[in-house]
Amino acid sequence: MTDQTGMDRMPATWEDVKRIGLELPEVEVGTWYGGPALKVRGKGFCRLRDDEQDIVLMVDMLEREALMQSEPEMFHITPHYQDYPAMLVRLATVDPEMLREQMIESWLRKAPKRLAQSYLDDADG
């Protein structure tokens, strides 16, 4: 696969997803809806789908629409997720920085408020 700079890059893997997720505070690897997942204090924020081609992340509904319109090869949903604040991310096409950004956003949506604020404060300082 070729990225925007014309350089070849490998598709993201579940191992890449776990590595990024485990950089965030209090993340553990577990299961969620029967599949491999990342959780913060027991709450799932990222799950590998059964097809192992996509991950599920939590997202703001308006942001989801904007992302799906601007990057349809990376972001999509199925009818199952239509009314739920989640988005599917194609591991084969997602840019590493975009993956990290969206995983942090998903983590922030599920992390307890104080933990999330502490993370944001540390990131700013």
C-alpha positions in Angstrom: 0.0 0.0 0.0 1.2 3.5 -0.8 0.6 6.5 1.5 0.2 10.1 0.7 3.9 10.7 0.4 4.3 7.9 -2.2 6.0 5.6 0.3 4.9 2.1 0.8 3.5 1.3 4.2 2.1 -1.8 5.8 -1.5 -2.1 6.8 -2.1 -1.6 10.6 -2.6 -4.8 12.6 -4.3 -5.6 15.9 -0.8 -5.7 17.4 -0.3 -2.0 16.3 -3.7 -1.1 17.8 -2.8 -2.8 21.1 0.6 -1.0 21.2 -1.0 2.4 20.7 -3.8 1.6 23.2 -1.4 0.4 25.9 0.4 3.7 25.8 -2.8 5.3 27.3 -3.4 5.3 31.0 -5.0 2.3 32.7 -5.7 0.4 29.5 -6.0 -3.4 29.6 -6.4 -6.0 26.9 -9.6 -8.0 27.3 -12.7 -9.0 25.4 -15.8 -7.0 24.5 -18.8 -8.5 22.8 -16.8 -11.7 22.5 -13.8 -10.3 20.6 -10.4 -9.0 21.4 -10.6 -5.5 22.9 -9.0 -2.7 24.8 -10.7 -1.3 27.9 -10.1 1.5 30.3 -11.3 0.7 33.8 -13.4 -2.1 32.5 -15.1 0.0 29.7 -14.5 -1.0 26.1 -13.2 1.6 23.8 -11.7 -0.4 20.9 -12.6 -3.8 19.6 -11.4 -6.0 16.8 -14.3 -7.1 14.6 -14.7 -10.8 13.8 -13.5 -10.2 10.2 -10.2 -8.9 11.7 -10.2 -6.2 9.0 -11.8 -3.5 11.1 -11.8 -2.1 14.6 -14.7 -0.5 16.3 -14.1 2.8 18.0 -16.3 5.1 20.0 -16.9 8.5 18.3 -19.1 11.6 18.3 -21.9 11.1 15.8 -21.2 14.4 14.0 -17.5 13.7 13.8 -18.3 10.3 12.5 -20.3 11.7 9.6 -17.5 14.1 8.7 -14.8 11.4 8.9 -16.8 9.0 6.8 -17.4 11.7 4.1 -13.8 12.9 4.1 -12.1 9.4 4.3 -14.6 6.8 3.2 -11.8 4.3 2.5 -10.8 4.5 6.2 -14.0 5.0 8.1 -17.4 3.4 7.7 -20.3 1.8 9.5 -22.7 -1.0 9.0 -26.5 -0.8 9.7 -25.8 -2.3 13.1 -23.9 0.9 14.1 -26.2 3.4 12.4 -27.8 4.7 15.7 -24.8 4.0 17.9 -21.8 6.4 18.6 -19.3 4.0 17.1 -17.4 3.8 13.8 -15.5 1.1 12.0 -11.9 1.8 11.0 -10.3 -0.3 8.2 -6.9 -1.4 9.3 -5.7 -1.9 5.8 -6.2 1.8 4.9 -5.9 3.8 8.1 -3.0 6.2 8.4 -0.9 5.5 11.6 -1.4 9.1 13.0 -5.1 9.0 12.2 -5.3 5.7 14.0 -3.6 7.1 17.1 -5.8 10.2 17.1 -9.0 8.3 16.8 -8.0 5.7 19.4 -7.2 8.6 21.8 -10.6 10.2 21.1 -12.4 6.8 21.7 -10.4 6.3 25.0 -11.4 9.9 26.1 -15.1 9.0 25.6 -14.9 6.0 27.9 -12.3 7.0 30.4 -13.5 8.3 33.8 -13.6 12.1 33.7 -10.8 12.7 36.2 -8.5 10.2 34.3 -9.3 11.8 31.0 -8.7 15.3 32.3 -5.4 14.3 33.9 -4.3 12.8 30.5 -5.3 16.0 28.7 -3.6 18.2 31.3 -0.4 16.1 30.9 -0.6 16.3 27.1 -0.9 20.1 27.3 2.0 20.6 29.7 
